[in-house]
Amino acid sequence: MSQPRRRTHARVLMYSHDTLGLGHLRRCRAIAHALVEADPGISVLILSGSPIIGSFDFRTRVDFVRIPGVIKLRNGDYTSLSLHMDIEETVQLRASIIKHTAEHFDPDVFIVDKEPWGLRGEVKDTLEMLKARGTPLVLGLRDVMDEPELLVPEWERKKVLPALQDLYDEIWVYGVKEVCDPYDGLDIPASVKLKTRYTGYLRRHASAVASPAPALPFGDEPYLLVTAGGGGDGEPMMDWVLRAYEEDPHLPYPALMVLGPFMPQEQQRELIDRAERLDRVHAITFDSRIEGLMARCAAIVAMGGYNTFCEILSFDKRALIVPRTEPRLEQYIRAKRAEELGLLSVLVEDGDRDPKAMAEAIRRLPGQKLPSEATDLELLEGLDRVAQLVDRWVDARATRPVVPFRQQA
């Protein structure tokens, strides 16, 4: 009998459910790029439901499988993004693709982003299959999930703690405990805490591939970058910034507004029309290499999602955060804690969107400390730490015989 072949290169599989927005995809992409950069013997495959994953560039040895998209409705339910299928059929299809991919790819490590069981439990069968094979299972969490009063019943309903206790080998928190801890206010078993690793925030870099700068009517003058991430719920913040520039055209910086690919087209059109009537405001819908715009800007106004916070720290930019407060307080909790540490400033919408309040907040930005001036904490070790953790799991399984995939009869 021939001996089972042994692999000379490691494989990492990542899962991101991606119902809407860019946060999960961009976090997975940053980690995948860091892994292949740190180790030429690793390949990474990303499972993603993002409808725009193909708009991003990926490094050699990083690829993706696009699973059918879903979208979360205002009432909390989900529906298929493009197919004439009900949500149960769509989830079954997604689950089948996920499991089939994992069977063939046979990863040395499986990293799941945020949702322990995946969207509506779609990763459960895959997790159990890989667990039986001895594949290390890792759950990656951002630094803030939600306020405990809402998170506790959600975790109970989704049976999160049993997964953390019995299924996952490690839990990686992509943050620094001294800034934000997703376990704050939760009754977490000691066994879960023991398998939790705080990696630090995920450092971002401007793309090495030159991205053509948008044609800005204000030329090379330092500018304010206004970003709403994916933009699905970014219209209120964009409207508020525009009101400030309409009220006071002499604010310290001209503004480049990046509306986001998921902002409804009617809202995009209205905001672009208003920006075109202002000499010192320019609006674009999307830039897949927004890191380059962040690296060049003088300051940032943003809603304060996880990725944007990492970029503010990475590019050491003065920032004003206008956090979302519904349906989750995640952005608000992160922003207020960062403000306490002097890393940024916060302006919370009270329903009025007073243009003078926004204008005053923008005027204070030039005198604000840079994040690097505000704290001595080592905040941006996340990608290096994740690469070390992956290497540790891969090294432990380096001599594992590869089990060939056999199609079920």
ChimeraX attribute file (.defattr): number of C-alpha atoms within 10 A of each C-alpha:
attribute: neighborCount
match mode: 1-to-1
recipient: residues
	/A:1	3
	/A:2	4
	/A:3	6
	/A:4	11
	/A:5	11
	/A:6	12
	/A:7	12
	/A:8	10
	/A:9	13
	/A:10	21
	/A:11	20
	/A:12	22
	/A:13	23
	/A:14	25
	/A:15	25
	/A:16	24
	/A:17	24
	/A:18	23
	/A:19	21
	/A:20	20
	/A:21	22
	/A:22	22
	/A:23	17
	/A:24	22
	/A:25	23
	/A:26	16
	/A:27	20
	/A:28	21
	/A:29	24
	/A:30	17
	/A:31	21
	/A:32	27
	/A:33	18
	/A:34	20
	/A:35	25
	/A:36	19
	/A:37	15
	/A:38	14
	/A:39	15
	/A:40	12
	/A:41	13
	/A:42	21
	/A:43	20
	/A:44	26
	/A:45	22
	/A:46	21
	/A:47	25
	/A:48	25
	/A:49	24
	/A:50	22
	/A:51	20
	/A:52	15
	/A:53	19
	/A:54	10
	/A:55	10
	/A:56	12
	/A:57	14
	/A:58	15
	/A:59	13
	/A:60	12
	/A:61	17
	/A:62	18
	/A:63	17
	/A:64	17
	/A:65	15
	/A:66	18
	/A:67	22
	/A:68	18
	/A:69	21
	/A:70	24
	/A:71	19
	/A:72	14
	/A:73	10
	/A:74	8
	/A:75	6
	/A:76	8
	/A:77	9
	/A:78	18
	/A:79	19
	/A:80	19
	/A:81	18
	/A:82	11
	/A:83	12
	/A:84	10
	/A:85	13
	/A:86	11
	/A:87	18
	/A:88	13
	/A:89	12
	/A:90	20
	/A:91	24
	/A:92	14
	/A:93	15
	/A:94	24
	/A:95	22
	/A:96	17
	/A:97	19
	/A:98	21
	/A:99	19
	/A:100	15
	/A:101	17
	/A:102	20
	/A:103	18
	/A:104	13
	/A:105	15
	/A:106	21
	/A:107	23
	/A:108	25
	/A:109	23
	/A:110	26
	/A:111	24
	/A:112	26
	/A:113	23
	/A:114	19
	/A:115	18
	/A:116	27
	/A:117	21
	/A:118	18
	/A:119	18
	/A:120	16
	/A:121	14
	/A:122	21
	/A:123	23
	/A:124	17
	/A:125	15
	/A:126	21
	/A:127	24
	/A:128	14
	/A:129	15
	/A:130	20
	/A:131	16
	/A:132	9
	/A:133	11
	/A:134	13
	/A:135	20
	/A:136	22
	/A:137	21
	/A:138	23
	/A:139	24
	/A:140	23
	/A:141	21
	/A:142	21
	/A:143	23
	/A:144	23
	/A:145	21
	/A:146	21
	/A:147	17
	/A:148	17
	/A:149	10
	/A:150	13
	/A:151	17
	/A:152	16
	/A:153	11
	/A:154	13
	/A:155	14
	/A:156	11
	/A:157	9
	/A:158	17
	/A:159	13
	/A:160	15
	/A:161	16
	/A:162	14
	/A:163	17
	/A:164	22
	/A:165	17
	/A:166	10
	/A:167	19
	/A:168	21
	/A:169	17
	/A:170	21
	/A:171	22
	/A:172	24
	/A:173	26
	/A:174	28
	/A:175	26
	/A:176	20
	/A:177	17
	/A:178	10
	/A:179	16
	/A:180	19
	/A:181	19
	/A:182	20
	/A:183	17
	/A:184	14
	/A:185	12
	/A:186	12
	/A:187	10
	/A:188	13
	/A:189	11
	/A:190	10
	/A:191	11
	/A:192	18
	/A:193	14
	/A:194	10
	/A:195	15
	/A:196	19
	/A:197	19
	/A:198	20
	/A:199	24
	/A:200	24
	/A:201	26
	/A:202	27
	/A:203	21
	/A:204	22
	/A:205	15
	/A:206	18
	/A:207	12
	/A:208	7
	/A:209	9
	/A:210	9
	/A:211	15
	/A:212	9
	/A:213	10
	/A:214	13
	/A:215	8
	/A:216	16
	/A:217	14
	/A:218	16
	/A:219	10
	/A:220	8
	/A:221	12
	/A:222	15
	/A:223	23
	/A:224	26
	/A:225	23
	/A:226	25
	/A:227	25
	/A:228	27
	/A:229	26
	/A:230	20
	/A:231	24
	/A:232	17
	/A:233	19
	/A:234	23
	/A:235	19
	/A:236	15
	/A:237	26
	/A:238	24
	/A:239	16
	/A:240	21
	/A:241	24
	/A:242	23
	/A:243	19
	/A:244	22
	/A:245	23
	/A:246	18
	/A:247	15
	/A:248	13
	/A:249	17
	/A:250	13
	/A:251	16
	/A:252	15
	/A:253	22
	/A:254	24
	/A:255	27
	/A:256	24
	/A:257	25
	/A:258	25
	/A:259	29
	/A:260	24
	/A:261	21
	/A:262	21
	/A:263	21
	/A:264	15
	/A:265	11
	/A:266	9
	/A:267	16
	/A:268	21
	/A:269	14
	/A:270	12
	/A:271	20
	/A:272	18
	/A:273	13
	/A:274	16
	/A:275	21
	/A:276	13
	/A:277	11
	/A:278	14
	/A:279	13
	/A:280	20
	/A:281	25
	/A:282	24
	/A:283	22
	/A:284	16
	/A:285	18
	/A:286	18
	/A:287	19
	/A:288	15
	/A:289	18
	/A:290	17
	/A:291	19
	/A:292	20
	/A:293	19
	/A:294	25
	/A:295	18
	/A:296	17
	/A:297	20
	/A:298	20
	/A:299	25
	/A:300	25
	/A:301	27
	/A:302	25
	/A:303	29
	/A:304	26
	/A:305	22
	/A:306	23
	/A:307	20
	/A:308	22
	/A:309	22
	/A:310	22
	/A:311	22
	/A:312	25
	/A:313	22
	/A:314	22
	/A:315	21
	/A:316	19
	/A:317	24
	/A:318	24
	/A:319	29
	/A:320	26
	/A:321	27
	/A:322	24
	/A:323	23
	/A:324	23
	/A:325	14
	/A:326	10
	/A:327	10
	/A:328	14
	/A:329	18
	/A:330	22
	/A:331	22
	/A:332	25
	/A:333	20
	/A:334	23
	/A:335	29
	/A:336	19
	/A:337	15
	/A:338	20
	/A:339	16
	/A:340	12
	/A:341	15
	/A:342	17
	/A:343	26
	/A:344	26
	/A:345	23
	/A:346	21
	/A:347	17
	/A:348	17
	/A:349	17
	/A:350	7
	/A:351	7
	/A:352	8
	/A:353	17
	/A:354	15
	/A:355	19
	/A:356	15
	/A:357	16
	/A:358	23
	/A:359	23
	/A:360	13
	/A:361	16
	/A:362	23
	/A:363	15
	/A:364	12
	/A:365	23
	/A:366	14
	/A:367	8
	/A:368	19
	/A:369	17
	/A:370	21
	/A:371	21
	/A:372	18
	/A:373	11
	/A:374	15
	/A:375	12
	/A:376	8
	/A:377	10
	/A:378	11
	/A:379	21
	/A:380	20
	/A:381	17
	/A:382	23
	/A:383	23
	/A:384	17
	/A:385	19
	/A:386	24
	/A:387	19
	/A:388	16
	/A:389	16
	/A:390	22
	/A:391	19
	/A:392	12
	/A:393	15
	/A:394	22
	/A:395	13
	/A:396	12
	/A:397	16
	/A:398	16
	/A:399	11
	/A:400	15
	/A:401	12
	/A:402	13
	/A:403	13
	/A:404	11
	/A:405	11
	/A:406	8
	/A:407	8
	/A:408	4
	/A:409	3
